Amino acid sequence: SRGTTVTFSTLVRPVMASVAPGPVTYRLFQLVGRSWVLKRSWTVIPDATGMARLSVTFGSPGSWTVRAMAVPTPANANSAWSPGQRYDVP
């Protein structure tokens, strides 16, 4: 329902223990007609354990999806976008 807050968590595992985890990009899309439209993007720095967290409050009706990807760095392995997590808000 409207006003619901969901917290997304992404664990980043560097290629070596001596390398700090890199940032995570989260993207929020809304379904407009038949297309997913990017509405907002965030870059989140993980904590010391490598966990990045983002809380999103769904305040508007519609269909929404959130995806995440660890940002590639010279010292970290490349990452791919996560599958979308869909939320339908009446």
N, CA, C and O atoms as a CHARMM CRD file, in Angstrom:
* protein
*
  360
    1    1 SER  N      0.83600  -1.18800   0.00000 PROA 1      0.00000
    2    1 SER  CA     0.00000   0.00000   0.00000 PROA 1      0.00000
    3    1 SER  C      0.87800   1.24700   0.00000 PROA 1      0.00000
    4    1 SER  O      2.07400   1.18500   0.28500 PROA 1      0.00000
    5    2 ARG  N      0.25900   2.37800  -0.32500 PROA 2      0.00000
    6    2 ARG  CA     0.99900   3.64400  -0.33300 PROA 2      0.00000
    7    2 ARG  C      1.58200   3.93700   1.03400 PROA 2      0.00000
    8    2 ARG  O      0.95800   3.67900   2.06400 PROA 2      0.00000
    9    3 GLY  N      2.78100   4.47800   1.02800 PROA 3      0.00000
   10    3 GLY  CA     3.45300   4.80100   2.27300 PROA 3      0.00000
   11    3 GLY  C      4.30600   3.67400   2.82800 PROA 3      0.00000
   12    3 GLY  O      4.98300   3.85000   3.84100 PROA 3      0.00000
   13    4 THR  N      4.27900   2.51700   2.17500 PROA 4      0.00000
   14    4 THR  CA     5.09500   1.38500   2.62800 PROA 4      0.00000
   15    4 THR  C      6.56300   1.64100   2.31400 PROA 4      0.00000
   16    4 THR  O      6.90500   2.06800   1.21200 PROA 4      0.00000
   17    5 THR  N      7.42600   1.37600   3.29000 PROA 5      0.00000
   18    5 THR  CA     8.86800   1.51000   3.10000 PROA 5      0.00000
   19    5 THR  C      9.47900   0.12000   3.01900 PROA 5      0.00000
   20    5 THR  O      9.22200  -0.73500   3.86700 PROA 5      0.00000
   21    6 VAL  N     10.28600  -0.09300   1.99600 PROA 6      0.00000
   22    6 VAL  CA    10.98400  -1.36000   1.80100 PROA 6      0.00000
   23    6 VAL  C     12.47900  -1.07000   1.81900 PROA 6      0.00000
   24    6 VAL  O     12.93700  -0.12400   1.17700 PROA 6      0.00000
   25    7 THR  N     13.24000  -1.87900   2.55100 PROA 7      0.00000
   26    7 THR  CA    14.69300  -1.72900   2.58900 PROA 7      0.00000
   27    7 THR  C     15.32900  -2.81500   1.73100 PROA 7      0.00000
   28    7 THR  O     15.09200  -4.00600   1.93400 PROA 7      0.00000
   29    8 PHE  N     16.13300  -2.38700   0.77900 PROA 8      0.00000
   30    8 PHE  CA    16.85300  -3.28800  -0.11900 PROA 8      0.00000
   31    8 PHE  C     18.27800  -3.42700   0.39000 PROA 8      0.00000
   32    8 PHE  O     18.89100  -2.44100   0.79800 PROA 8      0.00000
   33    9 SER  N     18.80900  -4.64200   0.37000 PROA 9      0.00000
   34    9 SER  CA    20.16700  -4.90600   0.84700 PROA 9      0.00000
   35    9 SER  C     20.95200  -5.63000  -0.23100 PROA 9      0.00000
   36    9 SER  O     20.44400  -6.54600  -0.87900 PROA 9      0.00000
   37   10 THR  N     22.19000  -5.21300  -0.41500 PROA 10     0.00000
   38   10 THR  CA    23.07000  -5.83300  -1.39900 PROA 10     0.00000
   39   10 THR  C     24.41800  -6.08500  -0.73600 PROA 10     0.00000
   40   10 THR  O     25.03000  -5.16900  -0.18700 PROA 10     0.00000
   41   11 LEU  N     24.87400  -7.33000  -0.79100 PROA 11     0.00000
   42   11 LEU  CA    26.17000  -7.68500  -0.23000 PROA 11     0.00000
   43   11 LEU  C     27.21900  -7.63200  -1.33000 PROA 11     0.00000
   44   11 LEU  O     27.07800  -8.28000  -2.36700 PROA 11     0.00000
   45   12 VAL  N     28.28100  -6.84900  -1.09400 PROA 12     0.00000
   46   12 VAL  CA    29.36300  -6.70200  -2.06500 PROA 12     0.00000
   47   12 VAL  C     30.56300  -7.48900  -1.55200 PROA 12     0.00000
   48   12 VAL  O     31.01900  -7.28400  -0.42700 PROA 12     0.00000
   49   13 ARG  N     31.06400  -8.38100  -2.38200 PROA 13     0.00000
   50   13 ARG  CA    32.23200  -9.18000  -2.00800 PROA 13     0.00000
   51   13 ARG  C     33.36900  -8.82600  -2.95300 PROA 13     0.00000
   52   13 ARG  O     33.33800  -9.18700  -4.13000 PROA 13     0.00000
   53   14 PRO  N     34.38800  -8.11000  -2.43700 PROA 14     0.00000
   54   14 PRO  CA    35.53700  -7.75800  -3.27700 PROA 14     0.00000
   55   14 PRO  C     36.31700  -9.00700  -3.69600 PROA 14     0.00000
   56   14 PRO  O     36.14500 -10.08300  -3.12300 PROA 14     0.00000
   57   15 VAL  N     37.16900  -8.84400  -4.69400 PROA 15     0.00000
   58   15 VAL  CA    37.95200  -9.97200  -5.20700 PROA 15     0.00000
   59   15 VAL  C     38.99600 -10.44300  -4.20200 PROA 15     0.00000
   60   15 VAL  O     39.42100 -11.59700  -4.25000 PROA 15     0.00000
   61   16 MET  N     39.41700  -9.56100  -3.28900 PROA 16     0.00000
   62   16 MET  CA    40.37700  -9.91900  -2.24400 PROA 16     0.00000
   63   16 MET  C     39.92100  -9.31200  -0.92100 PROA 16     0.00000
   64   16 MET  O     39.28800  -8.25700  -0.90100 PROA 16     0.00000
   65   17 ALA  N     40.24300  -9.98100   0.17900 PROA 17     0.00000
   66   17 ALA  CA    39.83400  -9.49200   1.49000 PROA 17     0.00000
   67   17 ALA  C     40.45600  -8.13500   1.82600 PROA 17     0.00000
   68   17 ALA  O     39.89600  -7.37600   2.61700 PROA 17     0.00000
   69   18 SER  N     41.60300  -7.82800   1.23400 PROA 18     0.00000
   70   18 SER  CA    42.27800  -6.56600   1.53200 PROA 18     0.00000
   71   18 SER  C     41.68200  -5.37600   0.77300 PROA 18     0.00000
   72   18 SER  O     42.08400  -4.23600   1.00200 PROA 18     0.00000
   73   19 VAL  N     40.73800  -5.62900  -0.11600 PROA 19     0.00000
   74   19 VAL  CA    40.11400  -4.57200  -0.92500 PROA 19     0.00000
   75   19 VAL  C     38.77000  -4.18900  -0.30000 PROA 19     0.00000
   76   19 VAL  O     37.94300  -5.05400  -0.01200 PROA 19     0.00000
   77   20 ALA  N     38.56500  -2.91300  -0.09900 PROA 20     0.00000
   78   20 ALA  CA    37.28400  -2.43600   0.45300 PROA 20     0.00000
   79   20 ALA  C     36.16800  -2.64000  -0.57000 PROA 20     0.00000
   80   20 ALA  O     36.40000  -2.50200  -1.77200 PROA 20     0.00000
   81   21 PRO  N     34.96100  -2.96700  -0.10700 PROA 21     0.00000
   82   21 PRO  CA    33.85000  -3.12200  -1.03900 PROA 21     0.00000
   83   21 PRO  C     33.53600  -1.80200  -1.73100 PROA 21     0.00000
   84   21 PRO  O     33.56400  -0.73900  -1.11100 PROA 21     0.00000
   85   22 GLY  N     33.23900  -1.88500  -3.01800 PROA 22     0.00000
   86   22 GLY  CA    32.89700  -0.68900  -3.78300 PROA 22     0.00000
   87   22 GLY  C     31.44200  -0.30600  -3.60200 PROA 22     0.00000
   88   22 GLY  O     30.67200  -1.05800  -3.00400 PROA 22     0.00000
   89   23 PRO  N     31.05600   0.86000  -4.11300 PROA 23     0.00000
   90   23 PRO  CA    29.68000   1.33200  -3.96800 PROA 23     0.00000
   91   23 PRO  C     28.69200   0.49600  -4.77700 PROA 23     0.00000
   92   23 PRO  O     29.06400  -0.27100  -5.66500 PROA 23     0.00000
   93   24 VAL  N     27.42900   0.67500  -4.43700 PROA 24     0.00000
   94   24 VAL  CA    26.32400  -0.01600  -5.11300 PROA 24     0.00000
   95   24 VAL  C     25.39800   1.04500  -5.70800 PROA 24     0.00000
   96   24 VAL  O     25.08000   2.03900  -5.05500 PROA 24     0.00000
   97   25 THR  N     24.97600   0.82700  -6.93200 PROA 25     0.00000
   98   25 THR  CA    23.98400   1.69400  -7.56400 PROA 25     0.00000
   99   25 THR  C     22.63000   1.00200  -7.50800 PROA 25     0.00000
  100   25 THR  O     22.49200  -0.15400  -7.90600 PROA 25     0.00000
  101   26 TYR  N     21.64200   1.71800  -7.01400 PROA 26     0.00000
  102   26 TYR  CA    20.25100   1.25200  -7.01600 PROA 26     0.00000
  103   26 TYR  C     19.48900   2.12500  -8.00500 PROA 26     0.00000
  104   26 TYR  O     19.71800   3.33200  -8.08700 PROA 26     0.00000
  105   27 ARG  N     18.58900   1.51000  -8.74700 PROA 27     0.00000
  106   27 ARG  CA    17.74600   2.26800  -9.68100 PROA 27     0.00000
  107   27 ARG  C     16.28200   1.91100  -9.46700 PROA 27     0.00000
  108   27 ARG  O     15.92300   0.74100  -9.33300 PROA 27     0.00000
  109   28 LEU  N     15.44500   2.94600  -9.43700 PROA 28     0.00000
  110   28 LEU  CA    14.00300   2.80400  -9.26200 PROA 28     0.00000
  111   28 LEU  C     13.32900   3.12200 -10.59200 PROA 28     0.00000
  112   28 LEU  O     13.53300   4.19300 -11.16400 PROA 28     0.00000
  113   29 PHE  N     12.52400   2.17900 -11.07600 PROA 29     0.00000
  114   29 PHE  CA    11.79900   2.34900 -12.33400 PROA 29     0.00000
  115   29 PHE  C     10.30500   2.29000 -12.06000 PROA 29     0.00000
  116   29 PHE  O      9.85400   1.60100 -11.14600 PROA 29     0.00000
  117   30 GLN  N      9.53800   3.02900 -12.87300 PROA 30     0.00000
  118   30 GLN  CA     8.07300   2.96500 -12.82600 PROA 30     0.00000
  119   30 GLN  C      7.56900   2.50700 -14.18000 PROA 30     0.00000
  120   30 GLN  O      8.08700   2.91700 -15.21900 PROA 30     0.00000
  121   31 LEU  N      6.54900   1.64900 -14.16200 PROA 31     0.00000
  122   31 LEU  CA     5.94200   1.19200 -15.40500 PROA 31     0.00000
  123   31 LEU  C      5.01100   2.29300 -15.91100 PROA 31     0.00000
  124   31 LEU  O      4.03200   2.64800 -15.25400 PROA 31     0.00000
  125   32 VAL  N      5.33300   2.82400 -17.08400 PROA 32     0.00000
  126   32 VAL  CA     4.52800   3.86400 -17.72600 PROA 32     0.00000
  127   32 VAL  C      4.09100   3.29300 -19.06700 PROA 32     0.00000
  128   32 VAL  O      4.90500   3.11000 -19.97100 PROA 32     0.00000
  129   33 GLY  N      2.79400   3.01300 -19.18500 PROA 33     0.00000
  130   33 GLY  CA     2.31100   2.32900 -20.38700 PROA 33     0.00000
  131   33 GLY  C      2.89600   0.92200 -20.41300 PROA 33     0.00000
  132   33 GLY  O      2.58200   0.09500 -19.55700 PROA 33     0.00000
  133   34 ARG  N      3.74900   0.65700 -21.40100 PROA 34     0.00000
  134   34 ARG  CA     4.39000  -0.66000 -21.50900 PROA 34     0.00000
  135   34 ARG  C      5.89500  -0.59800 -21.27500 PROA 34     0.00000
  136   34 ARG  O      6.60400  -1.58000 -21.49700 PROA 34     0.00000
  137   35 SER  N      6.38000   0.55400 -20.82700 PROA 35     0.00000
  138   35 SER  CA     7.82600   0.73500 -20.67100 PROA 35     0.00000
  139   35 SER  C      8.19300   1.05000 -19.22500 PROA 35     0.00000
  140   35 SER  O      7.47100   1.75800 -18.52200 PROA 35     0.00000
  141   36 TRP  N      9.32300   0.51300 -18.80200 PROA 36     0.00000
  142   36 TRP  CA     9.87400   0.85200 -17.49300 PROA 36     0.00000
  143   36 TRP  C     10.70800   2.12100 -17.64500 PROA 36     0.00000
  144   36 TRP  O     11.65200   2.16000 -18.43500 PROA 36     0.00000
  145   37 VAL  N     10.35700   3.15500 -16.88600 PROA 37     0.00000
  146   37 VAL  CA    11.00500   4.46200 -16.96300 PROA 37     0.00000
  147   37 VAL  C     11.81000   4.69900 -15.68400 PROA 37     0.00000
  148   37 VAL  O     11.28500   4.57100 -14.57800 PROA 37     0.00000
  149   38 LEU  N     13.09200   5.04600 -15.84700 PROA 38     0.00000
  150   38 LEU  CA    13.94100   5.34200 -14.70600 PROA 38     0.00000
  151   38 LEU  C     13.43300   6.59800 -14.01300 PROA 38     0.00000
  152   38 LEU  O     13.30200   7.65100 -14.63600 PROA 38     0.00000
  153   39 LYS  N     13.14700   6.47900 -12.71300 PROA 39     0.00000
  154   39 LYS  CA    12.65200   7.61500 -11.94000 PROA 39     0.00000
  155   39 LYS  C     13.70200   8.18000 -10.99300 PROA 39     0.00000
  156   39 LYS  O     13.70200   9.37600 -10.70200 PROA 39     0.00000
  157   40 ARG  N     14.60800   7.31000 -10.50700 PROA 40     0.00000
  158   40 ARG  CA    15.62100   7.78800  -9.56200 PROA 40     0.00000
  159   40 ARG  C     16.76000   6.78600  -9.49500 PROA 40     0.00000
  160   40 ARG  O     16.57600   5.58900  -9.71500 PROA 40     0.00000
  161   41 SER  N     17.93300   7.30300  -9.18900 PROA 41     0.00000
  162   41 SER  CA    19.12200   6.47000  -9.02800 PROA 41     0.00000
  163   41 SER  C     19.87400   6.92300  -7.78300 PROA 41     0.00000
  164   41 SER  O     19.96800   8.12000  -7.51200 PROA 41     0.00000
  165   42 TRP  N     20.41100   5.96800  -7.02400 PROA 42     0.00000
  166   42 TRP  CA    21.18900   6.25700  -5.82400 PROA 42     0.00000
  167   42 TRP  C     22.49400   5.48800  -5.88900 PROA 42     0.00000
  168   42 TRP  O     22.55300   4.40000  -6.46000 PROA 42     0.00000
  169   43 THR  N     23.54300   6.05500  -5.30300 PROA 43     0.00000
  170   43 THR  CA    24.79800   5.34200  -5.09100 PROA 43     0.00000
  171   43 THR  C     24.97900   5.22800  -3.58300 PROA 43     0.00000
  172   43 THR  O     24.95400   6.22800  -2.86500 PROA 43     0.00000
  173   44 VAL  N     25.16200   3.99400  -3.11400 PROA 44     0.00000
  174   44 VAL  CA    25.23500   3.71400  -1.68500 PROA 44     0.00000
  175   44 VAL  C     26.58800   3.08100  -1.36700 PROA 44     0.00000
  176   44 VAL  O     27.02800   2.15900  -2.05500 PROA 44     0.00000
  177   45 ILE  N     27.23500   3.58000  -0.32900 PROA 45     0.00000
  178   45 ILE  CA    28.50700   3.02600   0.13000 PROA 45     0.00000
  179   45 ILE  C     28.21400   1.91500   1.13600 PROA 45     0.00000
  180   45 ILE  O     27.49100   2.14900   2.10400 PROA 45     0.00000
  181   46 PRO  N     28.75700   0.71300   0.93300 PROA 46     0.00000
  182   46 PRO  CA    28.51200  -0.38000   1.88600 PROA 46     0.00000
  183   46 PRO  C     29.17800  -0.10600   3.24000 PROA 46     0.00000
  184   46 PRO  O     30.11700   0.68400   3.34200 PROA 46     0.00000
  185   47 ASP  N     28.66900  -0.77600   4.26700 PROA 47     0.00000
  186   47 ASP  CA    29.29900  -0.68300   5.58000 PROA 47     0.00000
  187   47 ASP  C     30.54400  -1.57800   5.60400 PROA 47     0.00000
  188   47 ASP  O     30.91700  -2.14500   4.57800 PROA 47     0.00000
  189   48 ALA  N     31.18100  -1.70500   6.76000 PROA 48     0.00000
  190   48 ALA  CA    32.43000  -2.46100   6.87400 PROA 48     0.00000
  191   48 ALA  C     32.27100  -3.94100   6.53500 PROA 48     0.00000
  192   48 ALA  O     33.24500  -4.60600   6.18200 PROA 48     0.00000
  193   49 THR  N     31.04300  -4.45800   6.64200 PROA 49     0.00000
  194   49 THR  CA    30.80100  -5.87500   6.31600 PROA 49     0.00000
  195   49 THR  C     30.52000  -6.08300   4.83200 PROA 49     0.00000
  196   49 THR  O     30.37400  -7.22100   4.38700 PROA 49     0.00000
  197   50 GLY  N     30.44200  -4.98600   4.05000 PROA 50     0.00000
  198   50 GLY  CA    30.14400  -5.08800   2.62100 PROA 50     0.00000
  199   50 GLY  C     28.66700  -5.00100   2.29400 PROA 50     0.00000
  200   50 GLY  O     28.27900  -5.23300   1.14900 PROA 50     0.00000
  201   51 MET  N     27.82400  -4.66900   3.28100 PROA 51     0.00000
  202   51 MET  CA    26.37700  -4.59800   3.06200 PROA 51     0.00000
  203   51 MET  C     25.96100  -3.16000   2.74400 PROA 51     0.00000
  204   51 MET  O     26.20800  -2.24100   3.52500 PROA 51     0.00000
  205   52 ALA  N     25.32500  -2.98500   1.58400 PROA 52     0.00000
  206   52 ALA  CA    24.75400  -1.69000   1.19700 PROA 52     0.00000
  207   52 ALA  C     23.24300  -1.78700   1.38100 PROA 52     0.00000
  208   52 ALA  O     22.63300  -2.79200   1.01800 PROA 52     0.00000
  209   53 ARG  N     22.64300  -0.74600   1.94400 PROA 53     0.00000
  210   53 ARG  CA    21.19700  -0.75400   2.19800 PROA 53     0.00000
  211   53 ARG  C     20.57700   0.53500   1.68100 PROA 53     0.00000
  212   53 ARG  O     21.15200   1.61800   1.79100 PROA 53     0.00000
  213   54 LEU  N     19.38900   0.38300   1.11400 PROA 54     0.00000
  214   54 LEU  CA    18.62300   1.53400   0.63400 PROA 54     0.00000
  215   54 LEU  C     17.17100   1.32900   1.02000 PROA 54     0.00000
  216   54 LEU  O     16.59500   0.27800   0.74100 PROA 54     0.00000
  217   55 SER  N     16.57400   2.33000   1.66300 PROA 55     0.00000
  218   55 SER  CA    15.15000   2.28500   2.00500 PROA 55     0.00000
  219   55 SER  C     14.38500   3.17500   1.03800 PROA 55     0.00000
  220   55 SER  O     14.75100   4.32700   0.80800 PROA 55     0.00000
  221   56 VAL  N     13.31800   2.62200   0.47800 PROA 56     0.00000
  222   56 VAL  CA    12.47300   3.34800  -0.47200 PROA 56     0.00000
  223   56 VAL  C     11.04600   3.33600   0.05700 PROA 56     0.00000
  224   56 VAL  O     10.51900   2.28300   0.41800 PROA 56     0.00000
  225   57 THR  N     10.42100   4.51200   0.10100 PROA 57     0.00000
  226   57 THR  CA     9.01500   4.61300   0.47700 PROA 57     0.00000
  227   57 THR  C      8.19800   4.77600  -0.79500 PROA 57     0.00000
  228   57 THR  O      8.42000   5.70100  -1.57700 PROA 57     0.00000
  229   58 PHE  N      7.25600   3.87100  -0.99300 PROA 58     0.00000
  230   58 PHE  CA     6.40800   3.90700  -2.18900 PROA 58     0.00000
  231   58 PHE  C      5.18500   4.76500  -1.88200 PROA 58     0.00000
  232   58 PHE  O      4.20100   4.28300  -1.32100 PROA 58     0.00000
  233   59 GLY  N      5.26000   6.04700  -2.25800 PROA 59     0.00000
  234   59 GLY  CA     4.21000   7.00000  -1.93300 PROA 59     0.00000
  235   59 GLY  C      3.23000   7.26500  -3.04900 PROA 59     0.00000
  236   59 GLY  O      2.19900   7.90100  -2.83300 PROA 59     0.00000
  237   60 SER  N      3.54100   6.78400  -4.24700 PROA 60     0.00000
  238   60 SER  CA     2.66700   7.03000  -5.39300 PROA 60     0.00000
  239   60 SER  C      2.15300   5.71000  -5.93200 PROA 60     0.00000
  240   60 SER  O      2.86400   4.70600  -5.89600 PROA 60     0.00000
  241   61 PRO  N      0.91300   5.69900  -6.43600 PROA 61     0.00000
  242   61 PRO  CA     0.39700   4.45900  -7.00200 PROA 61     0.00000
  243   61 PRO  C      1.11900   4.10200  -8.30200 PROA 61     0.00000
  244   61 PRO  O      1.68000   4.96400  -8.97900 PROA 61     0.00000
  245   62 GLY  N      1.08900   2.83200  -8.62600 PROA 62     0.00000
  246   62 GLY  CA     1.68000   2.37200  -9.87700 PROA 62     0.00000
  247   62 GLY  C      2.46900   1.09700  -9.66600 PROA 62     0.00000
  248   62 GLY  O      2.48900   0.53100  -8.57400 PROA 62     0.00000
  249   63 SER  N      3.11600   0.65900 -10.72500 PROA 63     0.00000
  250   63 SER  CA     3.98900  -0.50300 -10.68000 PROA 63     0.00000
  251   63 SER  C      5.42400  -0.01300 -10.67600 PROA 63     0.00000
  252   63 SER  O      5.81300   0.81100 -11.50300 PROA 63     0.00000
  253   64 TRP  N      6.21000  -0.52700  -9.73500 PROA 64     0.00000
  254   64 TRP  CA     7.57600  -0.08700  -9.51300 PROA 64     0.00000
  255   64 TRP  C      8.50800  -1.28100  -9.50300 PROA 64     0.00000
  256   64 TRP  O      8.10400  -2.39100  -9.15700 PROA 64     0.00000
  257   65 THR  N      9.75700  -1.05400  -9.88300 PROA 65     0.00000
  258   65 THR  CA    10.76900  -2.09100  -9.74400 PROA 65     0.00000
  259   65 THR  C     12.08800  -1.44500  -9.34100 PROA 65     0.00000
  260   65 THR  O     12.39800  -0.32600  -9.75100 PROA 65     0.00000
  261   66 VAL  N     12.85900  -2.16500  -8.53100 PROA 66     0.00000
  262   66 VAL  CA    14.16200  -1.70000  -8.07000 PROA 66     0.00000
  263   66 VAL  C     15.20500  -2.72800  -8.48200 PROA 66     0.00000
  264   66 VAL  O     15.00700  -3.93300  -8.32500 PROA 66     0.00000
  265   67 ARG  N     16.32800  -2.22900  -9.01500 PROA 67     0.00000
  266   67 ARG  CA    17.44900  -3.09400  -9.39000 PROA 67     0.00000
  267   67 ARG  C     18.71600  -2.54600  -8.75000 PROA 67     0.00000
  268   67 ARG  O     18.79800  -1.35900  -8.43300 PROA 67     0.00000
  269   68 ALA  N     19.70500  -3.41900  -8.56200 PROA 68     0.00000
  270   68 ALA  CA    20.96600  -3.01200  -7.93800 PROA 68     0.00000
  271   68 ALA  C     22.13600  -3.61700  -8.68800 PROA 68     0.00000
  272   68 ALA  O     22.01900  -4.66600  -9.32000 PROA 68     0.00000
  273   69 MET  N     23.29200  -2.91700  -8.60200 PROA 69     0.00000
  274   69 MET  CA    24.52400  -3.42500  -9.18700 PROA 69     0.00000
  275   69 MET  C     25.70000  -2.83300  -8.42700 PROA 69     0.00000
  276   69 MET  O     25.74300  -1.63100  -8.16300 PROA 69     0.00000
  277   70 ALA  N     26.65400  -3.69200  -8.07700 PROA 70     0.00000
  278   70 ALA  CA    27.90000  -3.18800  -7.50800 PROA 70     0.00000
  279   70 ALA  C     28.65200  -2.46100  -8.61700 PROA 70     0.00000
  280   70 ALA  O     28.80200  -2.98000  -9.72400 PROA 70     0.00000
  281   71 VAL  N     29.11700  -1.26300  -8.31000 PROA 71     0.00000
  282   71 VAL  CA    29.81900  -0.45700  -9.30500 PROA 71     0.00000
  283   71 VAL  C     31.18700  -1.08900  -9.57800 PROA 71     0.00000
  284   71 VAL  O     31.95300  -1.31300  -8.64100 PROA 71     0.00000
  285   72 PRO  N     31.50800  -1.38100 -10.84300 PROA 72     0.00000
  286   72 PRO  CA    32.82000  -1.95500 -11.14800 PROA 72     0.00000
  287   72 PRO  C     33.93800  -0.94800 -10.84100 PROA 72     0.00000
  288   72 PRO  O     33.82000   0.23900 -11.14300 PROA 72     0.00000
  289   73 THR  N     35.01000  -1.43900 -10.24400 PROA 73     0.00000
  290   73 THR  CA    36.19200  -0.62000  -9.97600 PROA 73     0.00000
  291   73 THR  C     37.40800  -1.39500 -10.46000 PROA 73     0.00000
  292   73 THR  O     37.30300  -2.59700 -10.70300 PROA 73     0.00000
  293   74 PRO  N     38.55200  -0.75200 -10.60500 PROA 74     0.00000
  294   74 PRO  CA    39.75300  -1.48200 -11.04500 PROA 74     0.00000
  295   74 PRO  C     40.13700  -2.63300 -10.10700 PROA 74     0.00000
  296   74 PRO  O     40.74200  -3.61100 -10.54700 PROA 74     0.00000
  297   75 ALA  N     39.78900  -2.52300  -8.81100 PROA 75     0.00000
  298   75 ALA  CA    40.17600  -3.54500  -7.84200 PROA 75     0.00000
  299   75 ALA  C     39.07800  -4.57100  -7.56200 PROA 75     0.00000
  300   75 ALA  O     39.32800  -5.56100  -6.87400 PROA 75     0.00000
  301   76 ASN  N     37.87400  -4.35400  -8.08000 PROA 76     0.00000
  302   76 ASN  CA    36.75700  -5.26600  -7.83000 PROA 76     0.00000
  303   76 ASN  C     36.30000  -5.92600  -9.12300 PROA 76     0.00000
  304   76 ASN  O     36.46100  -5.37800 -10.21300 PROA 76     0.00000
  305   77 ALA  N     35.73700  -7.09400  -8.97600 PROA 77     0.00000
  306   77 ALA  CA    35.19100  -7.80300 -10.13200 PROA 77     0.00000
  307   77 ALA  C     33.97400  -7.05100 -10.66800 PROA 77     0.00000
  308   77 ALA  O     33.31000  -6.32400  -9.92900 PROA 77     0.00000
  309   78 ASN  N     33.69200  -7.22700 -11.93200 PROA 78     0.00000
  310   78 ASN  CA    32.50300  -6.61100 -12.51400 PROA 78     0.00000
  311   78 ASN  C     31.24900  -7.27200 -11.96600 PROA 78     0.00000
  312   78 ASN  O     31.28100  -8.42100 -11.52500 PROA 78     0.00000
  313   79 SER  N     30.17700  -6.55700 -11.99600 PROA 79     0.00000
  314   79 SER  CA    28.89700  -7.03200 -11.49600 PROA 79     0.00000
  315   79 SER  C     27.85900  -6.86100 -12.59200 PROA 79     0.00000
  316   79 SER  O     28.08000  -6.14000 -13.56500 PROA 79     0.00000
  317   80 ALA  N     26.72500  -7.53000 -12.42600 PROA 80     0.00000
  318   80 ALA  CA    25.60900  -7.39000 -13.36000 PROA 80     0.00000
  319   80 ALA  C     24.41100  -6.84500 -12.58500 PROA 80     0.00000
  320   80 ALA  O     24.36300  -6.95100 -11.35900 PROA 80     0.00000
  321   81 TRP  N     23.45500  -6.26900 -13.28900 PROA 81     0.00000
  322   81 TRP  CA    22.24400  -5.76900 -12.64200 PROA 81     0.00000
  323   81 TRP  C     21.46400  -6.93500 -12.05100 PROA 81     0.00000
  324   81 TRP  O     21.34200  -7.99400 -12.66800 PROA 81     0.00000
  325   82 SER  N     20.94700  -6.72900 -10.86600 PROA 82     0.00000
  326   82 SER  CA    20.10300  -7.74000 -10.22700 PROA 82     0.00000
  327   82 SER  C     18.77900  -7.82500 -10.98800 PROA 82     0.00000
  328   82 SER  O     18.41100  -6.90000 -11.71100 PROA 82     0.00000
  329   83 PRO  N     18.07000  -8.93800 -10.82100 PROA 83     0.00000
  330   83 PRO  CA    16.70000  -8.98100 -11.35900 PROA 83     0.00000
  331   83 PRO  C     15.87000  -7.90600 -10.66100 PROA 83     0.00000
  332   83 PRO  O     16.13400  -7.56200  -9.51000 PROA 83     0.00000
  333   84 GLY  N     14.88200  -7.38700 -11.34900 PROA 84     0.00000
  334   84 GLY  CA    14.01200  -6.37200 -10.74000 PROA 84     0.00000
  335   84 GLY  C     13.13300  -6.96600  -9.66300 PROA 84     0.00000
  336   84 GLY  O     12.65000  -8.09100  -9.79100 PROA 84     0.00000
  337   85 GLN  N     12.92600  -6.20300  -8.59600 PROA 85     0.00000
  338   85 GLN  CA    11.99800  -6.55900  -7.54100 PROA 85     0.00000
  339   85 GLN  C     10.76600  -5.67900  -7.73000 PROA 85     0.00000
  340   85 GLN  O     10.82600  -4.47100  -7.50300 PROA 85     0.00000
  341   86 ARG  N      9.65900  -6.27400  -8.14100 PROA 86     0.00000
  342   86 ARG  CA     8.48400  -5.49700  -8.51600 PROA 86     0.00000
  343   86 ARG  C      7.54400  -5.28400  -7.33900 PROA 86     0.00000
  344   86 ARG  O      7.32800  -6.17500  -6.51800 PROA 86     0.00000
  345   87 TYR  N      6.98200  -4.05600  -7.28200 PROA 87     0.00000
  346   87 TYR  CA     6.00600  -3.68600  -6.27200 PROA 87     0.00000
  347   87 TYR  C      4.85800  -2.97600  -6.96800 PROA 87     0.00000
  348   87 TYR  O      5.06800  -2.02300  -7.71900 PROA 87     0.00000
  349   88 ASP  N      3.63900  -3.44500  -6.71500 PROA 88     0.00000
  350   88 ASP  CA     2.45200  -2.80700  -7.26500 PROA 88     0.00000
  351   88 ASP  C      1.74500  -2.07000  -6.12800 PROA 88     0.00000
  352   88 ASP  O      1.32000  -2.67200  -5.14200 PROA 88     0.00000
  353   89 VAL  N      1.63200  -0.75700  -6.29300 PROA 89     0.00000
  354   89 VAL  CA     1.05000   0.09600  -5.24900 PROA 89     0.00000
  355   89 VAL  C     -0.30000   0.58600  -5.73700 PROA 89     0.00000
  356   89 VAL  O     -0.38100   1.29900  -6.73700 PROA 89     0.00000
  357   90 PRO  N     -1.38300   0.19900  -5.02000 PROA 90     0.00000
  358   90 PRO  CA    -2.72200   0.63400  -5.46200 PROA 90     0.00000
  359   90 PRO  C     -2.96500   2.12100  -5.20700 PROA 90     0.00000
  360   90 PRO  O     -4.03900   2.63300  -5.52300 PROA 90     0.00000
